Amino acid sequence: MLFSHPKDFTPVCTTELGAVAQLLPEFAKRNTKVMGISVDSVEDHDRWKQDIAAFAGVPADFPIIDDSTLTVAKLFDMLPAEAYLPDGRTAADSATVRTVFVIGPDKKIRLTMTYPMSVGRNFAEILRALDAVQFTDGAPLATPANWTPGQDVVVGLSLDNEAAQAQYGALDIKFPYLRLAAFPG
């Protein structure tokens, strides 16, 4: 998971990095590496991590990319190509750099979430979405709205009813295109 920030030493981002620091064991359970990115220097990141640890009560033991050149932000389409960092800038100058990327082992982006400056990210939702991405990866299954691990799942249309029942047991057929099965794990 790569999660980006418009500037070090900002209030909402400090709470977010603190939340990630507290959730590192949860990401480890999911075999997920966490990496932050901010458009400030490594030196600033190192100083900021002290504030994050003081706020969160745990160290921020994950890397934060120095993207002071905006290279990564532009490559990932977080900022327009002509963007630059003005002298005396504020976080608003790079506000669009507030995105979460879940990147698969195949190096493909599997999920993105972009948040406005005023809204702190919901890392419980990010973990839930990560669970859904990992669970459905390569399976003819999907997760319905508001799904949480353990709840029923949607059986993909690539399986007919007979094959779906053989693989997942009894189906709850709401419509020919909407078939639910008990969570298979």
Backbone as CSV, one residue per row, in Angstrom:
resi,resn,N_x,N_y,N_z,CA_x,CA_y,CA_z,C_x,C_y,C_z
1,MET,0.846,-1.165,0.000,0.000,0.000,0.000,0.891,1.226,0.000
2,LEU,0.649,2.078,-0.945,1.329,3.365,-1.037,0.297,4.431,-0.706
3,PHE,0.594,5.261,0.272,-0.353,6.326,0.599,0.390,7.645,0.647
4,SER,-0.195,8.634,-0.002,0.511,9.877,-0.262,-0.017,11.023,0.584
5,HIS,0.856,12.010,0.749,0.564,13.177,1.583,1.089,14.432,0.906
6,PRO,0.362,15.551,0.999,0.774,16.765,0.312,1.917,17.515,0.985
7,LYS,2.173,17.250,2.263,3.233,17.983,2.958,3.433,17.370,4.335
8,ASP,4.672,17.338,4.782,4.973,16.902,6.140,4.487,17.964,7.134
9,PHE,4.332,17.549,8.381,3.947,18.438,9.473,2.585,19.095,9.241
10,THR,1.641,18.323,8.698,0.271,18.814,8.555,-0.607,18.010,9.523
11,PRO,-1.671,18.614,10.040,-2.417,17.962,11.119,-3.126,16.673,10.723
12,VAL,-3.896,16.690,9.649,-4.643,15.491,9.265,-3.680,14.366,8.898
13,CYS,-2.650,14.694,8.132,-1.689,13.667,7.704,-0.955,13.062,8.898
14,THR,-0.668,13.857,9.909,-0.001,13.326,11.102,-0.888,12.282,11.771
15,THR,-2.195,12.554,11.845,-3.095,11.562,12.447,-3.168,10.305,11.590
16,GLU,-3.116,10.478,10.270,-3.188,9.325,9.366,-1.946,8.448,9.484
17,LEU,-0.765,9.061,9.467,0.444,8.261,9.592,0.513,7.589,10.958
18,GLY,-0.025,8.260,11.978,-0.122,7.636,13.297,-1.026,6.418,13.275
19,ALA,-2.152,6.531,12.572,-3.074,5.387,12.459,-2.402,4.222,11.750
20,VAL,-1.668,4.509,10.686,-0.961,3.444,9.959,0.086,2.801,10.862
21,ALA,0.810,3.613,11.613,1.819,3.060,12.533,1.165,2.092,13.524
22,GLN,0.002,2.468,14.036,-0.712,1.592,14.977,-1.226,0.325,14.302
23,LEU,-1.516,0.396,13.013,-2.084,-0.744,12.278,-1.046,-1.608,11.565
24,LEU,0.224,-1.327,11.742,1.245,-2.125,11.052,1.082,-3.624,11.282
25,PRO,0.736,-4.089,12.489,0.518,-5.538,12.653,-0.619,-6.071,11.774
26,GLU,-1.658,-5.283,11.557,-2.773,-5.697,10.688,-2.322,-5.805,9.237
27,PHE,-1.509,-4.867,8.789,-0.988,-4.949,7.418,-0.050,-6.149,7.284
28,ALA,0.746,-6.420,8.311,1.646,-7.573,8.279,0.856,-8.878,8.184
29,LYS,-0.280,-8.985,8.906,-1.129,-10.177,8.822,-1.603,-10.412,7.390
30,ARG,-1.738,-9.340,6.646,-2.223,-9.422,5.262,-1.071,-9.472,4.262
31,ASN,0.136,-9.666,4.787,1.332,-9.748,3.944,1.442,-8.507,3.035
32,THR,1.145,-7.348,3.621,1.134,-6.095,2.872,2.186,-5.152,3.421
33,LYS,3.035,-4.682,2.537,4.035,-3.681,2.897,3.392,-2.306,2.772
34,VAL,3.755,-1.427,3.681,3.206,-0.081,3.723,4.325,0.912,3.425
35,MET,4.009,1.886,2.570,4.975,2.920,2.254,4.236,4.243,2.078
36,GLY,4.721,5.255,2.753,4.166,6.584,2.580,4.942,7.328,1.507
37,ILE,4.382,8.438,1.084,5.072,9.324,0.149,4.626,10.742,0.481
38,SER,5.580,11.641,0.517,5.272,13.044,0.734,6.226,13.855,-0.130
39,VAL,5.798,15.030,-0.514,6.610,15.853,-1.399,7.570,16.734,-0.604
40,ASP,8.148,16.143,0.439,9.168,16.796,1.247,10.399,15.892,1.320
41,SER,11.430,16.377,1.966,12.723,15.687,1.992,12.769,14.583,3.042
42,VAL,13.754,13.715,2.891,13.989,12.651,3.869,14.257,13.252,5.246
43,GLU,15.001,14.334,5.286,15.290,14.985,6.567,13.991,15.442,7.243
44,ASP,13.087,16.038,6.465,11.793,16.431,7.025,11.006,15.200,7.489
45,HIS,11.032,14.131,6.693,10.327,12.895,7.073,10.842,12.387,8.414
46,ASP,12.151,12.371,8.581,12.728,11.858,9.825,12.292,12.694,11.023
47,ARG,12.256,14.016,10.877,11.785,14.882,11.967,10.293,14.682,12.209
48,TRP,9.516,14.556,11.116,8.066,14.376,11.219,7.729,13.065,11.921
49,LYS,8.515,12.015,11.637,8.251,10.710,12.261,8.308,10.794,13.785
50,GLN,9.102,11.716,14.324,9.142,11.898,15.777,7.795,12.405,16.291
51,ASP,7.207,13.354,15.578,5.876,13.856,15.960,4.820,12.760,15.824
52,ILE,4.912,11.997,14.735,3.941,10.925,14.489,3.996,9.905,15.619
53,ALA,5.208,9.510,16.003,5.371,8.534,17.087,4.846,9.095,18.409
54,ALA,5.090,10.366,18.672,4.597,10.980,19.907,3.065,11.002,19.911
55,PHE,2.464,11.294,18.767,1.005,11.333,18.672,0.401,9.935,18.772
56,ALA,0.976,8.967,18.053,0.386,7.626,17.944,0.750,6.707,19.101
57,GLY,1.835,7.011,19.780,2.270,6.132,20.863,3.055,4.920,20.386
58,VAL,3.332,4.865,19.088,4.154,3.800,18.501,5.019,4.431,17.408
59,PRO,6.177,3.826,17.140,7.015,4.393,16.080,6.406,4.183,14.696
60,ALA,6.686,5.109,13.822,6.240,5.007,12.425,7.306,4.228,11.660
61,ASP,7.291,2.909,11.820,8.317,2.026,11.257,7.976,1.592,9.841
62,PHE,7.837,2.536,8.956,7.622,2.258,7.538,8.293,3.383,6.762
63,PRO,8.709,3.088,5.540,9.385,4.128,4.765,8.421,5.197,4.259
64,ILE,8.961,6.398,4.093,8.238,7.493,3.452,9.140,7.991,2.320
65,ILE,8.632,7.944,1.110,9.400,8.367,-0.062,9.575,9.880,-0.061
66,ASP,10.772,10.327,-0.377,11.071,11.739,-0.617,10.685,12.026,-2.065
67,ASP,9.588,12.716,-2.268,9.145,13.060,-3.623,9.187,14.574,-3.824
68,SER,10.255,15.194,-3.317,10.371,16.647,-3.438,10.513,17.085,-4.890
69,THR,10.835,16.174,-5.786,10.893,16.490,-7.226,9.540,16.297,-7.904
70,LEU,8.569,15.752,-7.182,7.224,15.440,-7.681,7.217,14.321,-8.730
71,THR,8.300,13.602,-8.862,8.397,12.552,-9.878,7.323,11.488,-9.692
72,VAL,7.196,10.956,-8.484,6.229,9.888,-8.235,4.810,10.444,-8.320
73,ALA,4.578,11.620,-7.760,3.240,12.221,-7.795,2.767,12.400,-9.240
74,LYS,3.668,12.791,-10.117,3.293,12.977,-11.523,3.144,11.634,-12.237
75,LEU,4.020,10.676,-11.946,3.915,9.354,-12.573,2.603,8.666,-12.228
76,PHE,2.125,8.869,-11.006,0.886,8.243,-10.555,-0.326,9.148,-10.789
77,ASP,-0.162,10.195,-11.582,-1.257,11.108,-11.953,-1.903,11.807,-10.758
78,MET,-1.112,12.099,-9.740,-1.646,12.840,-8.606,-1.549,14.345,-8.836
79,LEU,-0.664,14.753,-9.710,-0.472,16.169,-10.036,-0.280,16.307,-11.540
80,PRO,-0.674,17.449,-12.104,-0.445,17.654,-13.534,1.040,17.772,-13.851
81,ALA,1.410,17.480,-15.073,2.814,17.484,-15.498,3.496,18.819,-15.243
82,GLU,2.744,19.915,-15.350,3.361,21.238,-15.190,3.447,21.684,-13.726
83,ALA,2.998,20.868,-12.790,3.025,21.232,-11.370,4.452,21.420,-10.890
84,TYR,4.632,22.333,-9.963,5.930,22.571,-9.345,5.682,22.969,-7.896
85,LEU,6.739,23.006,-7.102,6.609,23.390,-5.702,7.107,24.829,-5.542
86,PRO,6.219,25.782,-5.321,6.644,27.177,-5.165,7.331,27.399,-3.819
87,ASP,8.140,28.444,-3.749,8.743,28.831,-2.467,7.626,29.205,-1.503
88,GLY,7.786,28.838,-0.246,6.793,29.180,0.759,5.465,28.465,0.565
89,ARG,5.492,27.328,-0.096,4.263,26.614,-0.406,3.547,26.141,0.845
90,THR,2.294,25.856,0.666,1.482,25.224,1.710,1.034,23.862,1.179
91,ALA,0.378,23.099,2.025,-0.117,21.791,1.589,-1.102,21.933,0.438
92,ALA,-1.779,23.073,0.345,-2.751,23.283,-0.735,-2.090,23.267,-2.116
93,ASP,-0.793,23.598,-2.193,-0.098,23.588,-3.481,0.056,22.184,-4.057
94,SER,-0.012,21.176,-3.205,0.101,19.791,-3.669,-1.036,18.949,-3.083
95,ALA,-2.197,19.571,-2.968,-3.350,18.957,-2.293,-3.810,17.659,-2.939
96,THR,-3.638,17.522,-4.245,-4.137,16.301,-4.875,-3.297,15.085,-4.522
97,VAL,-2.185,15.312,-3.854,-1.360,14.181,-3.434,-1.941,13.627,-2.129
98,ARG,-3.160,13.076,-2.196,-3.847,12.479,-1.036,-4.536,11.210,-1.497
99,THR,-3.754,10.283,-1.975,-4.310,9.076,-2.566,-3.725,7.840,-1.900
100,VAL,-4.534,6.792,-1.826,-4.095,5.471,-1.367,-4.075,4.579,-2.598
101,PHE,-2.980,3.866,-2.777,-2.845,2.898,-3.865,-2.592,1.532,-3.248
102,VAL,-3.409,0.551,-3.617,-3.115,-0.834,-3.275,-2.540,-1.440,-4.540
103,ILE,-1.302,-1.890,-4.431,-0.561,-2.403,-5.581,-0.321,-3.891,-5.354
104,GLY,-0.688,-4.688,-6.322,-0.565,-6.134,-6.199,0.868,-6.610,-6.367
105,PRO,1.117,-7.876,-6.052,2.452,-8.456,-6.234,2.917,-8.382,-7.690
106,ASP,1.950,-8.275,-8.618,2.277,-8.164,-10.043,2.613,-6.728,-10.440
107,LYS,2.685,-5.824,-9.431,3.024,-4.406,-9.627,1.921,-3.615,-10.320
108,LYS,0.709,-4.154,-10.361,-0.428,-3.447,-10.951,-1.252,-2.807,-9.846
109,ILE,-1.755,-1.620,-10.122,-2.606,-0.937,-9.164,-3.947,-1.665,-9.127
110,ARG,-4.322,-2.100,-7.939,-5.555,-2.859,-7.755,-6.685,-2.006,-7.214
111,LEU,-6.339,-0.899,-6.536,-7.355,-0.054,-5.934,-6.761,1.319,-5.678
112,THR,-7.544,2.363,-5.880,-7.135,3.716,-5.499,-8.276,4.382,-4.748
113,MET,-7.903,5.211,-3.818,-8.863,6.041,-3.082,-8.219,7.409,-2.932
114,THR,-8.923,8.451,-3.316,-8.398,9.806,-3.182,-9.299,10.588,-2.239
115,TYR,-8.692,11.271,-1.312,-9.403,12.006,-0.282,-9.127,13.501,-0.399
116,PRO,-10.105,14.330,-0.048,-9.851,15.769,-0.002,-9.009,16.114,1.226
117,MET,-8.445,17.305,1.220,-7.565,17.746,2.305,-8.236,17.688,3.684
118,SER,-9.514,17.966,3.738,-10.190,18.113,5.026,-10.713,16.801,5.602
119,VAL,-10.553,15.691,4.885,-11.137,14.418,5.321,-10.026,13.412,5.601
120,GLY,-9.914,13.017,6.862,-8.940,11.988,7.214,-9.354,10.642,6.646
121,ARG,-8.372,9.883,6.221,-8.667,8.572,5.629,-9.153,7.593,6.689
122,ASN,-10.035,6.709,6.274,-10.584,5.685,7.151,-9.781,4.406,6.900
123,PHE,-8.820,4.123,7.765,-7.951,2.977,7.544,-8.645,1.657,7.843
124,ALA,-9.730,1.667,8.598,-10.532,0.446,8.737,-11.138,0.100,7.379
125,GLU,-11.611,1.094,6.636,-12.146,0.856,5.294,-11.041,0.417,4.345
126,ILE,-9.872,0.996,4.479,-8.758,0.593,3.610,-8.390,-0.861,3.877
127,LEU,-8.360,-1.274,5.136,-8.095,-2.682,5.457,-9.201,-3.581,4.910
128,ARG,-10.460,-3.151,5.039,-11.587,-3.931,4.511,-11.468,-4.084,2.999
129,ALA,-11.144,-3.006,2.313,-10.984,-3.066,0.857,-9.798,-3.948,0.482
130,LEU,-8.711,-3.859,1.240,-7.553,-4.722,1.002,-7.949,-6.185,1.182
131,ASP,-8.713,-6.489,2.224,-9.203,-7.859,2.430,-10.004,-8.327,1.218
132,ALA,-10.888,-7.468,0.716,-11.726,-7.843,-0.427,-10.878,-8.063,-1.674
133,VAL,-9.918,-7.197,-1.915,-9.039,-7.353,-3.085,-8.278,-8.671,-2.989
134,GLN,-7.708,-8.944,-1.825,-6.941,-10.184,-1.666,-7.840,-11.408,-1.746
135,PHE,-9.016,-11.346,-1.165,-9.927,-12.485,-1.154,-10.412,-12.841,-2.552
136,THR,-10.737,-11.853,-3.361,-11.317,-12.113,-4.682,-10.263,-12.294,-5.766
137,ASP,-9.014,-12.064,-5.444,-7.950,-12.157,-6.441,-7.895,-13.548,-7.066
138,GLY,-8.196,-13.616,-8.336,-8.116,-14.878,-9.067,-9.280,-15.822,-8.832
139,ALA,-10.262,-15.423,-8.045,-11.422,-16.283,-7.772,-12.636,-15.734,-8.521
140,PRO,-13.564,-16.601,-8.893,-14.783,-16.120,-9.561,-15.784,-15.568,-8.543
141,LEU,-15.291,-14.716,-7.658,-16.099,-14.158,-6.583,-15.927,-12.645,-6.544
142,ALA,-16.904,-11.985,-5.961,-16.850,-10.552,-5.714,-17.458,-10.306,-4.343
143,THR,-17.280,-9.105,-3.849,-17.875,-8.766,-2.560,-18.981,-7.737,-2.775
144,PRO,-20.116,-7.920,-2.105,-21.212,-6.958,-2.258,-20.927,-5.679,-1.466
145,ALA,-21.795,-4.708,-1.634,-21.687,-3.452,-0.890,-21.614,-3.732,0.605
146,ASN,-20.764,-2.998,1.271,-20.610,-3.042,2.733,-20.136,-4.390,3.264
147,TRP,-19.577,-5.227,2.403,-19.076,-6.536,2.802,-17.966,-6.403,3.843
148,THR,-17.965,-7.324,4.768,-16.843,-7.486,5.686,-16.468,-8.961,5.689
149,PRO,-15.206,-9.268,5.995,-14.768,-10.665,5.964,-15.686,-11.562,6.788
150,GLY,-16.055,-12.686,6.177,-16.943,-13.650,6.814,-18.367,-13.590,6.299
151,GLN,-18.739,-12.483,5.685,-20.103,-12.371,5.152,-20.202,-13.049,3.794
152,ASP,-21.451,-13.254,3.355,-21.698,-13.870,2.049,-21.012,-13.086,0.937
153,VAL,-20.689,-13.809,-0.137,-20.011,-13.221,-1.285,-20.846,-13.434,-2.542
154,VAL,-20.560,-12.651,-3.562,-21.235,-12.755,-4.850,-20.463,-13.753,-5.711
155,VAL,-21.188,-14.680,-6.318,-20.561,-15.656,-7.214,-20.554,-15.057,-8.624
156,GLY,-19.406,-15.097,-9.247,-19.250,-14.532,-10.579,-20.070,-15.261,-11.630
157,LEU,-20.412,-14.520,-12.665,-21.222,-15.078,-13.741,-20.432,-16.018,-14.647
158,SER,-19.129,-16.134,-14.408,-18.336,-17.082,-15.200,-18.667,-18.531,-14.840
159,LEU,-19.343,-18.722,-13.702,-19.774,-20.073,-13.291,-21.282,-20.195,-13.450
160,ASP,-21.742,-21.284,-14.056,-23.188,-21.517,-14.075,-23.603,-22.000,-12.684
161,ASN,-24.895,-22.104,-12.449,-25.386,-22.471,-11.119,-24.817,-23.801,-10.640
162,GLU,-24.766,-24.779,-11.532,-24.279,-26.099,-11.138,-22.812,-26.048,-10.708
163,ALA,-21.992,-25.389,-11.493,-20.565,-25.273,-11.153,-20.383,-24.446,-9.875
164,ALA,-21.167,-23.390,-9.727,-21.079,-22.551,-8.532,-21.456,-23.347,-7.288
165,GLN,-22.531,-24.142,-7.372,-22.939,-24.950,-6.221,-21.902,-26.015,-5.905
166,ALA,-21.312,-26.610,-6.924,-20.275,-27.619,-6.698,-19.063,-27.005,-5.991
167,GLN,-18.758,-25.777,-6.332,-17.567,-25.133,-5.759,-17.852,-24.444,-4.423
168,TYR,-19.035,-23.839,-4.264,-19.296,-23.005,-3.094,-20.494,-23.436,-2.257
169,GLY,-21.164,-24.522,-2.621,-22.305,-24.985,-1.853,-23.583,-24.279,-2.261
170,ALA,-24.547,-24.296,-1.367,-25.866,-23.723,-1.659,-25.745,-22.252,-2.048
171,LEU,-26.552,-21.885,-3.035,-26.584,-20.505,-3.499,-27.870,-19.831,-3.045
172,ASP,-27.770,-18.563,-2.735,-28.935,-17.732,-2.477,-29.110,-16.889,-3.737
173,ILE,-30.027,-17.320,-4.598,-30.193,-16.677,-5.903,-31.242,-15.578,-5.786
174,LYS,-30.774,-14.337,-5.825,-31.670,-13.182,-5.753,-32.247,-12.867,-7.137
175,PHE,-31.392,-12.917,-8.137,-31.723,-12.721,-9.544,-30.779,-13.629,-10.326
176,PRO,-31.054,-13.931,-11.566,-30.138,-14.792,-12.322,-28.696,-14.253,-12.346
177,TYR,-28.553,-12.955,-12.225,-27.219,-12.333,-12.262,-26.661,-12.021,-10.868
178,LEU,-27.442,-12.232,-9.812,-27.007,-11.939,-8.456,-27.205,-13.169,-7.588
179,ARG,-26.090,-13.897,-7.406,-26.112,-15.146,-6.636,-25.117,-15.018,-5.499
180,LEU,-25.591,-15.296,-4.308,-24.731,-15.216,-3.121,-24.388,-16.606,-2.618
181,ALA,-23.213,-16.708,-2.049,-22.776,-17.967,-1.424,-22.153,-17.615,-0.068
182,ALA,-22.172,-18.590,0.821,-21.542,-18.385,2.119,-20.039,-18.160,1.906
183,PHE,-19.464,-17.340,2.768,-18.032,-17.054,2.723,-17.277,-18.381,2.776
184,PRO,-16.453,-18.663,1.786,-15.821,-19.986,1.709,-14.522,-20.102,2.494
185,GLY,-14.411,-19.488,3.629,-13.137,-19.638,4.321,-13.294,-19.325,5.751
